[in-house]
Structures are given as structure tokens and as C-alpha cells.
Amino acid sequence: MTSPLAGFHRANTLTYVSLLCAIGAIAGAVHGRGSVAGALIAAAVIADTFDGKFARSFKRTGTERALGAQLDSLSDAIAFGAAPCVCMMLIGPSRPGWAELAWWAGFAAFSICAITRLAFYNVSTDAASGFVGLPVPVAALIWSTAVLVSPAPLTSSLLLLATAGAMVLPMRIPRPAGLALAAFVIWPLLVIAAFALRGA
């Protein structure tokens, strides 16, 4: 591979879709459209769920596969580590002084634990068999679901702290397949439908 330009491959399409959904979520939050932000984070989760399987359907060199893995991790850091925090800052309710501190603690914990969890996954030797700690996309999907009920500042802070801790806990979670995978995909689809019904 002679340049970054050569790194573009259609195998990474869903990874790019996930990234663009996250950017769209932030743009929606900037304009105060919480429903758009929440729905697009959920859409990013769906794209991320299938990006690996989609990429493996293409014939690629070892370098192309390695680049795809790096793109996936970097995209996840933005879509599921940074975007939920940025969106929450923009669309969250007004906060008294003490709640502002709690929010910043939650944002810091969530983003730091998210990138640590992603880095751990990258170097894990048995990642194919399952997950250690709550997957970062699931943590972001929990946030997206919570936006539906417009949680109070303290509740939002506690949710961020709880999901942050869950991402780095030494708990094993099986990789979903078959009916379990179908059930998981239904979750973000229901979230998107709920946001669509609620309107922006």
C-alpha cells in the first residue's frame, strides 16, 4: 500500500456509514434535535454490528485487513466513545453547579473507558469468542435508549458512570449469533422507530 488513498476499499463501507451516522448525530444535537441524534447513534450501532461480517465477504490482502481493523476501531472511538458525550452535552437539560461537575465526571469516565475498552479488544487474543466488558456500541445504544425518556441530569451522570464501569469490568459476554444476534438488532431498530414516532 503506497498511500492512504490506496486504503479506500469497499469492504469498509459499513464502517464509514457508522462514522457518518455519528457525525450526523452530533449535527442533529447541535441543532437541538435530540431524536435525530439518538436515532443516528442507534443506526451507527446497526452498521457496526455487521461491518466485520460484511468486510470479510471481500477478498483482501493482509494489509487491507489490518487497515480495516484500524478503521473500525477509530470509527468506534468517535461514534460510540465521543459522539454520545458530545450529544448529551448539547441536548441535555440545564444543570445546577453540582450537577455540572457530575456530568463532566460522567463524560470523562465514559470516553476514557470507551477507548480503553477498544484498545483492549484490539490486542485481545480471544476476541473472536466473545467480549470482556460491555462492548462500546452497546454502551452507546444504552445512552441512545435513555434519551427517549429525557433523563434528569443526575440520572444521566449515573448512567454514564455505570456504563463506563461496565465497559472495563472483567466480565465475559458471549458474542451473539443466530436468534441472539437477531434479537440484539431489533433493539436499535425499535429505538429508531420510537424516535421517528416521537419526532424531532
matplotlib code that plots the C-alpha trace (Angstrom):
import matplotlib.pyplot as plt

x = [0.0, 1.7, -0.6, -3.7, -5.6, -4.9, -6.5, -10.1, -11.8, -15.5, -15.1, -15.0, -18.3, -20.3, -17.5, -17.7, -21.6, -21.3, -18.9, -21.1, -24.1, -22.2, -21.3, -24.9, -25.9, -23.6, -25.0, -28.5, -27.7, -26.1, -29.5, -31.3, -32.8, -32.4, -34.5, -32.2, -29.1, -30.5, -31.7, -28.5, -26.4, -28.7, -28.2, -24.5, -24.8, -26.6, -23.9, -21.2, -22.9, -22.5, -19.3, -17.0, -19.0, -19.5, -15.8, -14.9, -17.0, -14.4, -11.0, -8.4, -4.6, -3.3, -2.5, -6.1, -7.5, -5.2, -6.2, -9.9, -9.4, -7.8, -10.6, -13.2, -11.6, -11.1, -14.7, -16.0, -14.0, -15.7, -19.2, -19.6, -17.0, -17.1, -20.4, -22.8, -20.9, -21.0, -24.7, -25.5, -23.7, -25.6, -29.2, -29.1, -31.2, -29.8, -27.8, -27.1, -23.4, -23.1, -24.8, -22.4, -19.5, -21.2, -21.8, -18.2, -17.2, -19.5, -18.3, -14.7, -15.3, -17.3, -14.9, -11.8, -13.3, -14.6, -11.2, -9.5, -12.1, -11.5, -7.7, -8.1, -10.2, -7.6, -4.9, -7.0, -6.1, -9.5, -11.8, -13.5, -15.0, -16.7, -16.2, -14.6, -16.5, -19.6, -19.0, -18.7, -21.5, -23.9, -22.9, -23.7, -27.0, -28.0, -27.4, -29.5, -32.3, -32.2, -32.6, -36.1, -37.1, -35.1, -33.4, -32.6, -29.0, -28.2, -29.7, -27.7, -24.5, -25.1, -25.9, -22.7, -20.7, -22.4, -21.9, -18.3, -17.6, -19.3, -17.1, -13.9, -15.2, -13.6, -16.9, -17.2, -20.1, -20.7, -20.7, -24.3, -25.2, -28.4, -31.5, -29.5, -28.0, -31.4, -32.8, -30.0, -30.5, -34.2, -33.2, -31.7, -34.4, -37.0, -35.1, -35.1, -38.8, -39.5, -37.6, -39.3, -42.7, -41.7, -40.4, -37.5]
y = [0.0, 3.2, 5.9, 6.4, 6.8, 3.2, 2.3, 3.0, -0.3, -1.1, -3.7, -0.8, 0.8, -0.1, 1.3, 4.6, 4.5, 4.1, 7.0, 9.3, 8.4, 9.5, 12.8, 13.2, 12.6, 15.4, 17.7, 16.9, 17.6, 21.0, 22.0, 20.7, 17.7, 15.0, 12.5, 12.7, 12.3, 9.3, 7.6, 8.1, 6.6, 3.6, 3.4, 3.5, 0.5, -1.5, -0.6, -1.6, -4.9, -6.1, -4.2, -7.1, -9.8, -7.5, -6.8, -10.5, -11.2, -9.4, -10.8, -8.5, -8.6, -8.8, -5.1, -4.3, -6.4, -4.7, -1.3, -2.2, -3.3, 0.1, 2.0, 0.1, 0.9, 4.6, 4.8, 3.2, 5.6, 8.5, 7.0, 5.3, 6.9, 10.6, 11.2, 10.2, 12.5, 15.4, 14.9, 14.7, 18.0, 19.7, 18.3, 17.7, 19.7, 22.7, 21.7, 23.4, 23.7, 20.3, 18.5, 20.1, 18.5, 15.2, 15.4, 16.2, 13.2, 11.0, 12.3, 11.8, 8.3, 7.2, 8.4, 7.1, 3.7, 3.5, 4.0, 1.7, -1.0, -0.6, -0.8, -3.9, -5.5, -4.7, -6.6, -9.4, -12.8, -14.4, -11.6, -13.9, -16.0, -13.1, -9.9, -8.9, -5.9, -4.3, -3.6, 0.1, 0.1, -1.4, 1.3, 3.9, 2.2, 2.3, 6.1, 6.3, 4.4, 6.6, 9.8, 8.6, 9.3, 12.6, 11.6, 14.1, 15.4, 13.2, 10.1, 10.9, 11.2, 7.9, 6.2, 7.4, 6.3, 2.9, 2.1, 3.4, 0.9, -1.9, -1.4, -2.2, -4.8, -8.3, -9.9, -12.2, -11.7, -14.2, -12.9, -13.0, -15.3, -16.6, -15.6, -13.7, -11.6, -11.0, -10.0, -7.6, -5.9, -5.5, -3.3, -0.4, -0.8, -0.3, 2.7, 4.3, 3.6, 5.2, 8.3, 8.5, 8.3, 10.9, 13.3, 15.7]
z = [0.0, -1.2, 0.2, 2.4, -0.9, -1.6, 1.7, 0.5, 0.0, -0.4, 2.3, 4.8, 3.6, 6.7, 8.9, 7.1, 7.4, 11.1, 11.3, 9.2, 11.3, 14.4, 12.7, 11.7, 15.3, 16.5, 13.8, 14.9, 18.6, 17.6, 16.2, 19.3, 17.6, 20.2, 18.3, 15.3, 17.5, 19.3, 16.2, 14.3, 17.1, 17.0, 13.3, 13.8, 16.1, 13.4, 10.8, 13.3, 14.1, 10.5, 9.3, 10.2, 8.5, 5.5, 5.3, 5.5, 2.4, 0.3, -0.8, 0.8, 1.4, 4.9, 4.9, 3.8, 6.6, 9.1, 7.8, 8.1, 11.7, 12.5, 10.7, 12.7, 16.0, 15.2, 13.9, 17.1, 19.2, 17.5, 17.1, 20.4, 22.7, 21.8, 20.0, 22.8, 25.2, 22.8, 22.0, 25.7, 26.4, 23.6, 24.2, 27.9, 30.3, 32.2, 35.3, 38.6, 39.6, 41.4, 38.5, 36.0, 37.9, 37.9, 34.2, 33.4, 35.6, 33.7, 30.3, 31.3, 32.6, 29.6, 27.0, 28.8, 29.5, 25.9, 24.2, 26.8, 26.1, 22.3, 22.8, 24.9, 22.3, 19.6, 21.5, 22.9, 21.6, 22.0, 20.8, 18.3, 21.1, 22.9, 24.8, 28.1, 29.4, 27.9, 24.2, 23.4, 20.8, 23.4, 25.9, 23.3, 22.5, 26.2, 26.0, 22.9, 24.5, 27.6, 25.5, 24.8, 28.4, 28.7, 32.0, 34.7, 35.0, 38.0, 36.3, 33.1, 35.1, 36.9, 33.6, 32.1, 35.1, 35.2, 31.6, 31.8, 34.6, 32.7, 29.7, 31.7, 34.1, 33.8, 32.8, 29.8, 27.4, 24.6, 21.0, 19.9, 17.0, 15.4, 17.3, 19.9, 17.2, 15.6, 19.0, 19.5, 16.1, 16.9, 19.9, 17.9, 15.2, 18.0, 19.3, 15.8, 15.4, 18.7, 17.8, 14.5, 16.2, 18.8, 16.1, 16.2]

ax = plt.figure().add_subplot(projection="3d")
ax.plot(x, y, z, "-o")
ax.set_aspect("equal")
plt.show()
